[in-house]
């Protein structure tokens, strides 16, 4: 199950427990039986059962004369409602980020990264509608389409298949794909191919839909730091000319030195989730493989003649919430 489903279960259990605790304690007070300690009643409100506790107070006329209950229980109820609204908004306020990397290829590319089976506001078609409205010439899926911790291959395939109906769609693996079971991995990659998505597995394709030819090169997640990219770029240039622009899809941004040394022109990456939590005046807090206060989390990052566009992505995995780090779809006029 996904994190939000566990949260719902927790709220239901603690609120039922809070109501029953207040009702039981009222009964114990009438019958002279051993009472529930007041600190335990307040604790139930503090861990999420504020609504149930408040209903128990009102309906059973219990603890309503004690200020510490009439103040503290509603306080925790309001606190949890506010926190739920805040984190839900932070995770679902989808933004469209536009970049102009200064190339002259003449195509509009939409990048979707780190989907992790995310549904914006629980709407499975929201991402598809937003992408269609951008009228892309090509769509890049830069890894972690599925999530290894709450895997839903059918959901990932549905989204990717619908995107492929909008424009030619290319996909590269992320680290989560390699944590899937063998059956799920082949179900995903095979299903993507069947849905019309081009799976780039240390391979490339020469496209001619822009003002000039360009090569779309896709790296497997295990090949980001070795000589695979340099060999693919050399091969593409040998086939289509040395001046052909190279557009590289590579899930992880921390290999930028290798991307630049290999001669990539434009790189689309994700993986960092925008730093997950962004503090005012401090910046991103944590990122996979970059640790605390990472630098390569979003935006256009230059290295020599290489420009790398890093997406904050759409979904979450190990850390279930974002703060000041809205999910995004990127559109770039290359």
VOGU-3710 file (C-alpha; in Angstrom, 3 decimals, decimal comma):
1> xxxxxxxxxx> 0,000/0,000/0,000  1,032/3,610/-0,535  1,897/5,926/2,347  -1,313/7,962/2,151  -3,333/4,770/2,520  -1,478/3,937/5,728  -2,181/7,486/6,942  -5,909/7,046/6,336  -5,890/3,763/8,248  -3,974/5,395/11,112
11> xxxxxxxxxx> -6,470/8,265/11,319  -9,443/5,900/11,303  -7,980/3,655/14,012  -6,841/6,479/16,316  -10,125/8,365/16,011  -12,242/5,300/16,710  -9,925/4,542/19,604  -10,215/8,111/20,888  -13,994/8,032/20,854  -14,159/4,646/22,564
21> xxxxxxxxxx> -11,620/5,735/25,184  -13,624/8,829/26,175  -16,891/6,906/26,147  -15,387/4,101/28,232  -13,840/6,507/30,732  -17,208/8,206/31,188  -18,760/4,805/31,866  -15,971/3,966/34,316  -16,583/7,276/36,108  -20,257/6,407/36,594
31> xxxxxxxxxx> -19,640/2,861/37,770  -16,678/3,608/40,000  -14,315/1,408/38,019  -10,640/2,137/37,377  -10,270/5,188/35,160  -8,162/5,804/32,060  -5,328/8,188/32,857  -5,888/11,725/31,557  -2,473/11,822/29,913  -3,442/8,762/27,853
41> xxxxxxxxxx> -6,677/10,416/26,723  -4,741/13,490/25,604  -2,113/11,287/23,961  -4,806/9,769/21,749  -5,652/13,260/20,492  -1,965/14,071/20,029  -1,287/11,085/17,760  -4,142/11,842/15,381  -7,354/10,914/17,170  -8,505/14,466/17,850
51> xxxxxxxxxx> -11,845/14,153/16,069  -12,813/10,958/17,856  -11,731/12,390/21,206  -13,721/15,571/20,625  -16,820/13,625/19,632  -16,404/11,491/22,728  -16,216/14,605/24,878  -19,299/16,195/23,314  -21,556/13,158/22,939  -20,670/11,624/26,282
61> xxxxxxxxxx> -20,404/14,948/28,131  -16,994/13,936/29,403  -14,055/16,165/30,417  -15,924/19,203/29,090  -15,355/21,094/32,344  -11,583/20,708/32,250  -9,816/23,439/30,333  -6,847/21,274/29,413  -9,218/19,013/27,475  -11,422/21,730/25,952
71> xxxxxxxxxx> -8,305/23,498/24,663  -5,812/20,702/23,909  -8,138/18,255/22,123  -9,505/20,842/19,618  -5,941/22,158/19,161  -4,661/18,763/18,023  -7,703/18,294/15,791  -7,054/21,618/14,027  -3,323/20,846/13,880  -3,851/17,527/12,092
81> xxxxxxxxxx> -6,424/18,974/9,694  -4,015/21,779/8,798  -1,067/19,381/8,409  -3,105/17,036/6,199  -4,203/19,910/3,950  -0,669/21,322/3,811  1,103/18,099/2,874  -1,620/17,061/0,428  -1,274/20,395/-1,364  2,526/20,210/-1,354
91> xxxxxxxxxx> 2,426/16,773/-2,972  -0,266/17,543/-5,542  0,247/21,138/-6,693  1,447/20,203/-10,156  3,404/22,925/-11,952  4,565/23,263/-15,538  8,171/24,437/-15,776  9,361/25,876/-19,074  13,015/25,923/-20,119  14,799/27,294/-23,154
101> xxxxxxxxxx> 18,252/25,720/-23,286  19,231/27,848/-26,294  19,395/25,120/-28,932  18,101/25,366/-32,496  16,715/21,880/-33,063  13,185/23,224/-33,416  11,192/20,715/-31,372  9,163/20,927/-28,179  10,048/18,224/-25,669  8,064/17,341/-22,551
111> xxxxxxxxxx> 9,916/15,546/-19,765  8,174/13,402/-17,176  10,374/11,899/-14,498  10,075/9,876/-11,311  6,389/9,173/-11,681  6,485/6,485/-8,971  2,863/5,619/-9,847  1,796/9,127/-8,778  -1,741/10,300/-9,455  -2,159/14,067/-9,025
121> xxxxxxxxxx> -5,145/14,616/-6,712  -5,804/10,893/-7,239  -6,669/11,676/-10,871  -4,980/9,117/-13,139  -5,522/11,293/-16,239  -4,312/14,668/-14,910  -0,718/14,172/-16,084  -1,942/13,022/-19,485  -4,209/16,067/-19,936  -1,510/18,505/-18,857
131> xxxxxxxxxx> 0,986/16,951/-21,249  -1,446/17,002/-24,159  -2,164/20,704/-23,565  1,552/21,451/-24,041  1,400/20,100/-27,622  4,788/18,330/-27,525  6,681/17,007/-30,517  8,356/14,377/-28,353  7,998/13,074/-24,778  10,851/11,875/-22,569
141> xxxxxxxxxx> 10,258/9,526/-19,624  13,458/9,666/-17,587  13,159/6,736/-15,220  11,371/5,524/-12,082  8,105/5,218/-13,939  7,186/2,477/-11,482  8,115/2,267/-7,811  9,756/-0,740/-6,220  8,217/-0,044/-2,789  4,578/0,256/-3,861
151> xxxxxxxxxx> 4,671/-1,313/-7,290  1,779/-0,856/-9,693  2,932/-1,850/-13,167  -0,531/-1,546/-14,709  -0,815/2,085/-13,584  2,607/2,905/-15,023  1,761/1,252/-18,325  -1,567/3,070/-18,545  0,038/6,485/-18,126  2,897/5,754/-20,521
161> xxxxxxxxxx> 0,558/4,275/-23,136  -1,703/7,332/-23,069  1,315/9,637/-23,360  2,509/7,671/-26,394  -0,776/8,557/-28,124  0,090/12,262/-27,789  3,589/12,243/-29,285  6,549/9,897/-29,861  7,603/8,810/-26,391  11,021/7,607/-25,229
171> xxxxxxxxxx> 11,825/5,876/-21,956  14,947/5,027/-19,986  15,197/3,040/-16,790  15,763/4,503/-13,348  17,147/2,891/-10,223  13,706/1,702/-9,097  13,189/-0,370/-12,219  16,217/-2,452/-11,224  14,746/-3,116/-7,804  11,625/-4,663/-9,323
181> xxxxxxxxxx> 11,217/-8,402/-9,476  12,312/-9,947/-12,747  8,681/-10,607/-13,679  7,634/-7,006/-12,981  10,653/-5,603/-14,820  9,894/-7,497/-18,009  6,178/-6,807/-17,655  7,004/-3,090/-17,539  9,518/-2,920/-20,380  7,560/-5,323/-22,574
191> xxxxxxxxxx> 4,326/-3,487/-21,875  5,916/-0,155/-22,749  7,035/-1,496/-26,122  3,578/-2,935/-26,774  2,055/0,473/-25,904  4,191/2,232/-28,501  6,832/3,652/-26,154  10,408/3,463/-27,452  12,566/1,875/-24,746  16,122/3,134/-25,144
201> xxxxxxxxxx> 18,489/0,606/-23,612  21,978/1,996/-24,196  20,799/2,877/-27,656  19,802/5,858/-29,768  17,499/6,982/-32,519  18,063/9,679/-35,139  15,045/11,974/-35,436  14,195/14,354/-38,263  11,079/16,112/-36,942  12,858/19,391/-36,130
211> xxxxxxxxxx> 14,654/22,015/-38,142  17,665/19,730/-38,090  18,396/16,110/-37,306  19,114/15,189/-33,705  19,960/12,021/-31,827  17,939/10,851/-28,828  20,259/8,692/-26,736  19,043/6,629/-23,774  21,275/5,248/-21,043  20,453/2,327/-18,793
221> xxxxxxxxxx> 20,728/3,309/-15,154  23,724/1,018/-14,639  25,654/2,676/-17,498  25,599/6,310/-16,400  29,202/6,524/-15,258  31,081/4,359/-17,742  32,097/4,789/-21,376  28,748/3,756/-22,858  27,558/7,295/-23,571  30,768/8,340/-25,320
231> xxxxxxxxxx> 30,546/5,283/-27,563  26,893/5,951/-28,406  27,580/9,612/-29,237  30,511/8,640/-31,450  28,342/6,088/-33,234  25,485/8,561/-33,771  27,873/11,180/-35,148  29,501/8,643/-37,431  26,062/7,808/-38,806  24,503/11,275/-39,079
241> xxxxxxxxxx> 27,382/13,752/-39,060  29,671/15,206/-36,413  27,515/18,294/-35,871  24,317/16,406/-35,023  22,884/17,592/-31,673  22,742/14,886/-29,018  19,839/14,735/-26,561  20,616/12,306/-23,753  18,103/10,700/-21,399  19,888/9,669/-18,186
251> xxxxxxxxxx> 18,035/9,173/-14,922  20,639/10,387/-12,417  22,164/13,898/-12,512  25,252/13,285/-10,365  27,090/11,830/-13,367  27,207/15,212/-15,091  31,005/15,100/-15,388  30,741/11,959/-17,487  27,917/13,383/-19,589  29,982/16,474/-20,334
261> xxxxxxxxxx> 33,195/14,542/-21,011  31,290/12,296/-23,417  30,205/15,293/-25,501  26,463/15,395/-24,751  24,708/18,598/-25,811  21,498/18,319/-23,771  20,843/15,887/-20,916  17,445/15,230/-19,332  17,686/13,782/-15,807  15,600/13,367/-12,647
271> xxxxxxxxxx> 16,156/11,131/-9,606  16,846/13,929/-7,084  13,154/14,723/-6,429  14,106/18,381/-6,238  15,789/17,833/-2,889  12,449/16,674/-1,401  12,403/19,437/1,231  13,459/22,959/0,244  14,148/25,361/3,102  14,033/29,139/2,501
281> xxxxxxxxxx> 17,547/30,575/2,451  19,085/27,106/2,628  17,766/25,223/-0,377  17,246/21,501/-0,987  17,834/19,285/2,035  18,340/15,710/0,852  18,605/13,712/-2,339  19,337/10,093/-3,242  23,058/9,564/-3,944  23,841/13,238/-3,248
291> xxxxxxxxxx> 23,181/13,205/0,474  22,469/16,341/2,488  22,149/19,759/0,849  22,503/18,484/-2,725  23,391/20,790/-5,607  22,037/18,934/-8,654  18,315/18,819/-7,925  16,428/20,974/-10,457  16,763/23,509/-13,244  19,321/23,872/-16,028
301> xxxxxxxxxx> 22,869/23,039/-14,941  25,821/23,733/-17,223  29,095/21,836/-17,478  31,341/22,929/-20,331  29,228/22,825/-23,482  26,726/20,412/-21,891  23,421/21,595/-20,462  21,597/19,274/-18,104  17,900/19,765/-17,329  16,972/18,177/-14,000
311> xxxxxxxxxx> 13,328/17,496/-13,216  11,965/17,568/-9,678  9,772/14,696/-10,780  6,188/13,894/-9,884  6,072/11,209/-7,228  7,788/10,158/-4,027  9,188/6,937/-2,696  11,171/6,485/0,541  10,312/9,989/1,762  6,540/10,303/1,389
321> xxxxxxxxxx> 6,210/14,103/1,430  7,586/17,166/-0,321  7,895/20,628/1,202  8,334/23,717/-1,024  9,146/21,279/-3,806  6,097/20,967/-6,036  5,871/18,103/-8,540  6,532/19,251/-12,075  6,237/18,510/-15,755  9,008/20,111/-17,809
331> xxxx> 8,550/21,528/-21,287  11,612/22,572/-23,259  11,794/24,228/-26,655  14,976/22,697/-27,989
//
